[in-house]
Amino acid sequence: MSEAWDLVPGDTIVRIDLHRRYGGNKQSGIAPSAQSPNIMIFSDPGGNEHGYYDRWDNETGVFLYSGEGQRGDQTMDKGNRAILNHRRDGRALRVFEGSGGRVRYAGEFEVASTQPYVIQQSHESGSARMRKVFVFRLVPADDLSTVFRH
């Protein structure tokens, strides 16, 4: 069994150590854990090349997080479904800045209760071809989970 969650917003950790402690896929941007009730989500500014444009909507206080799938229209399965159903499944959404090496914990978030996601157009990874992408609307679970707000 994994350790109890002990990271606080602003903490940094080497990603491989994070997964050793709490589980989850070491390479995916959305990493549901089989050994703890957590879903680790990684937001990286370098994701733009793959059609991922994560950002804060400062008007609403919502963090907009692009779903998983780099080619073709995204589907509501795997990591995308894990995010959407995190409350029902009793899992915490843990958002991190960065995708490899040392990552920074931004805090616990929840999918917005009204309009949990929108569908937008974005380009495929390495291509100008357009596709449908889920953009999840995430809200901080507490006041501490805003350390990476820009």
N, C-alpha and C positions, 0 to 999 in steps of 0.2 A: 504494500500500500504506500501511497505517496505521503509526503509531509503536508502538514496544515499550511495554508497560504500565509506567508509572512512578509511578502514584499509590500512596500508602501509607495504611493505615487512619487516619482522622482528617482527611485532606486534604479541602478543599472545592474545588469547581469549578463554574463556570456550566454548566448542562446543555447548552446549545447548543455550547459549546466542547468538552465531553466527546465529543459525537457527531461534531464535526468531526475530532477526533483519532482516535477509535476506531470510529466508525460506529454503526449502530443507529438505530431509529426515535426521533425527537425527542419523540414524544407518548405512546407506549405505556408501560405499567408494566413490561412485559417487552420488552426491546429486543435481540434477537439481532443481531449485526453481520455484514454480508456482507464487510467489509473487514478484520476481525481475528477471532481465535479467542476472542471474548468474548460473553457474554450479560449485558447490564446489566439489573439488577432494581432497581426503585424502590419503596421502602416509605414511605408517607405517612400520618401519623395522620388526615389529612383523608379517607382512603379509606373510613372507616366509613360515610359517607353512601351509598357505592356497594356496601356489603356486604362490604368488605375489612377484615378484622380481623387484621392482622399483629401478632405478639407473640412474646416469648420464653417458652418453657416452662422456667422456672428449675430444675425438678426434673430434667429430662433434658439441659439445655444446648442445646436445639434451638430454632432460630428458625422459627416457623410463618408461612409466607408464602402468602397467598391467590392462587390462580391468576387467569388473565385471562378476562374475559367478564362484563359487567355485567347482562345480562338473560338469563333462561332458564337451564337447566342448563348448566354449563360442559362443554366437550368437550376431549378430550386431543389437541388440534391446536395449530398455530401456536406461540405463546410457551410454552404449557403443555408441549407435546411437546419444545420446545427445552430447557426446564429438566430434564424427566425424562431426556432422552437426552444431557445435556451431557458425561458421561464418555465414552460411546461415540463421540460426535462430536468429542472432543478440544477442548472449549470450557470456558473458565473462567466460573463464575458470579460476577459482580461486583455486590455489594449496596450500594445507596445509600440514605441517609435523605433524604426529600424527593422531590418529583416535578417541580418546575419551578424556574426561577431558579437559585439556588446550592444545590447538593446536596452531601452529605457522604459520602465513601467509607467504608463500614463494613468492607470487606475482601472477600476471596475466600471463598466458601462452596461446599459440595458437597451434593448430595441425599443424605440418609441412606441407607446401603446396605441397611438393613433397614427396611421400611415407608417408602418414599420419599414417600408422601403418604397423607392420609386424605380421605375425602369427608364434608363437613359441610353442614348447612343454613344458609343465610344469605339475607337479603332482597335483592331486586333493587334496582338503582339507582333512587332516587326512588319506591320502592314498598314496601308491606309484604308483597308476594307472595314466597313462599319458593322457593328453588331449590337445586340441588346445586352445591357449590363444592369444587374441589380445594384442599386446604391442604397445601403442600409442607413437608416436614420438612428444614430446611437446617442443616448443621453447619459451623462455621468450619473452613476448610482449614488454618489455623495459629493459633497463640496470639495473634497481633496482631489477628485479625479479630473482635474482640469489643468494640470501642470504643463501640458504641452499645447494648450490652446494658443493659437497664433493671432 
